[in-house]
Amino acid sequence: MATLPHVNPESITWRFSRAGGPGGQHVNTSSTRVELECDLALSGLAPAVLSRVIAALGPVVRIVVANTRSQHRNREIAEQRLLEMIAAASKPPKKRRPTKPSRGAVESRLDDKKRQAARKRERRPSTSWRNDE
């Protein structure tokens, strides 16, 4: 697995709220749902990486986690998701190597062109009705 980037903690904003779903009294009384917002401009990433990440994810990344009944665990999951998203978006795109079409592909294309030209030639009106004297 690729190494995860370091993100400046000052760029991250946390919000906590009550999570829905099953869990009984614990869910009704504790704020375990976690919202993480990261302003990428403040994240401290290198400029080349930052431009790639912003192009892929936008200027602000928002992650919401309510997977577990523990706020602490939800925070860990949100941080991990953020780092994985940034790592995936920061990879440079693969360079495309141009290739030539195969001989069979070229011949097939030319045969199709000849067939289409003959079809259109057959649709033209004959010139025998003209008086070319």
Contacts in CASP RR format, 6 or more apart in sequence:
PFRMAT RR
TARGET T0000
AUTHOR 0000-0000-0000
METHOD contacts of the structure
MODEL  1
MATLPHVNPESITWRFSRAGGPGGQHVNTSSTRVELECDLALSGLAPAVL
SRVIAALGPVVRIVVANTRSQHRNREIAEQRLLEMIAAASKPPKKRRPTK
PSRGAVESRLDDKKRQAARKRERRPSTSWRNDE
2 87 0 8 1.000
2 91 0 8 1.000
3 87 0 8 1.000
4 83 0 8 1.000
4 84 0 8 1.000
4 86 0 8 1.000
4 87 0 8 1.000
5 45 0 8 1.000
5 49 0 8 1.000
5 83 0 8 1.000
5 86 0 8 1.000
5 87 0 8 1.000
5 90 0 8 1.000
6 44 0 8 1.000
7 38 0 8 1.000
7 43 0 8 1.000
7 44 0 8 1.000
7 45 0 8 1.000
7 82 0 8 1.000
7 83 0 8 1.000
7 86 0 8 1.000
8 42 0 8 1.000
8 43 0 8 1.000
8 44 0 8 1.000
10 42 0 8 1.000
11 38 0 8 1.000
11 39 0 8 1.000
11 40 0 8 1.000
11 41 0 8 1.000
11 42 0 8 1.000
11 43 0 8 1.000
11 44 0 8 1.000
12 36 0 8 1.000
12 37 0 8 1.000
12 38 0 8 1.000
12 82 0 8 1.000
13 36 0 8 1.000
13 37 0 8 1.000
13 38 0 8 1.000
13 39 0 8 1.000
14 34 0 8 1.000
14 35 0 8 1.000
14 36 0 8 1.000
14 75 0 8 1.000
15 34 0 8 1.000
15 35 0 8 1.000
15 37 0 8 1.000
16 31 0 8 1.000
16 32 0 8 1.000
16 33 0 8 1.000
16 34 0 8 1.000
16 35 0 8 1.000
16 71 0 8 1.000
17 31 0 8 1.000
17 33 0 8 1.000
17 35 0 8 1.000
18 27 0 8 1.000
18 28 0 8 1.000
18 30 0 8 1.000
18 31 0 8 1.000
18 32 0 8 1.000
18 33 0 8 1.000
19 27 0 8 1.000
19 31 0 8 1.000
19 32 0 8 1.000
19 33 0 8 1.000
19 66 0 8 1.000
19 69 0 8 1.000
20 27 0 8 1.000
20 33 0 8 1.000
20 66 0 8 1.000
21 27 0 8 1.000
23 69 0 8 1.000
26 69 0 8 1.000
27 69 0 8 1.000
30 71 0 8 1.000
31 71 0 8 1.000
32 66 0 8 1.000
32 68 0 8 1.000
32 69 0 8 1.000
32 70 0 8 1.000
32 71 0 8 1.000
32 74 0 8 1.000
33 64 0 8 1.000
33 65 0 8 1.000
33 66 0 8 1.000
33 74 0 8 1.000
34 64 0 8 1.000
34 65 0 8 1.000
34 66 0 8 1.000
34 71 0 8 1.000
34 74 0 8 1.000
34 75 0 8 1.000
34 77 0 8 1.000
34 78 0 8 1.000
35 62 0 8 1.000
35 63 0 8 1.000
35 64 0 8 1.000
35 78 0 8 1.000
36 61 0 8 1.000
36 62 0 8 1.000
36 63 0 8 1.000
36 64 0 8 1.000
36 65 0 8 1.000
36 75 0 8 1.000
36 78 0 8 1.000
36 79 0 8 1.000
36 82 0 8 1.000
37 60 0 8 1.000
37 61 0 8 1.000
37 62 0 8 1.000
37 63 0 8 1.000
38 60 0 8 1.000
38 61 0 8 1.000
38 63 0 8 1.000
38 82 0 8 1.000
39 59 0 8 1.000
39 60 0 8 1.000
40 50 0 8 1.000
40 53 0 8 1.000
40 54 0 8 1.000
40 57 0 8 1.000
40 58 0 8 1.000
40 59 0 8 1.000
40 60 0 8 1.000
40 61 0 8 1.000
41 50 0 8 1.000
41 54 0 8 1.000
41 59 0 8 1.000
43 50 0 8 1.000
43 86 0 8 1.000
44 50 0 8 1.000
45 53 0 8 1.000
45 86 0 8 1.000
45 90 0 8 1.000
49 90 0 8 1.000
52 89 0 8 1.000
52 90 0 8 1.000
52 91 0 8 1.000
52 92 0 8 1.000
53 86 0 8 1.000
53 89 0 8 1.000
53 90 0 8 1.000
56 89 0 8 1.000
57 85 0 8 1.000
57 86 0 8 1.000
57 89 0 8 1.000
61 82 0 8 1.000
61 85 0 8 1.000
61 86 0 8 1.000
63 78 0 8 1.000
63 81 0 8 1.000
63 82 0 8 1.000
63 85 0 8 1.000
64 78 0 8 1.000
65 74 0 8 1.000
65 75 0 8 1.000
65 77 0 8 1.000
65 78 0 8 1.000
65 81 0 8 1.000
66 74 0 8 1.000
67 73 0 8 1.000
67 74 0 8 1.000
67 77 0 8 1.000
68 74 0 8 1.000
68 77 0 8 1.000
101 109 0 8 1.000
END
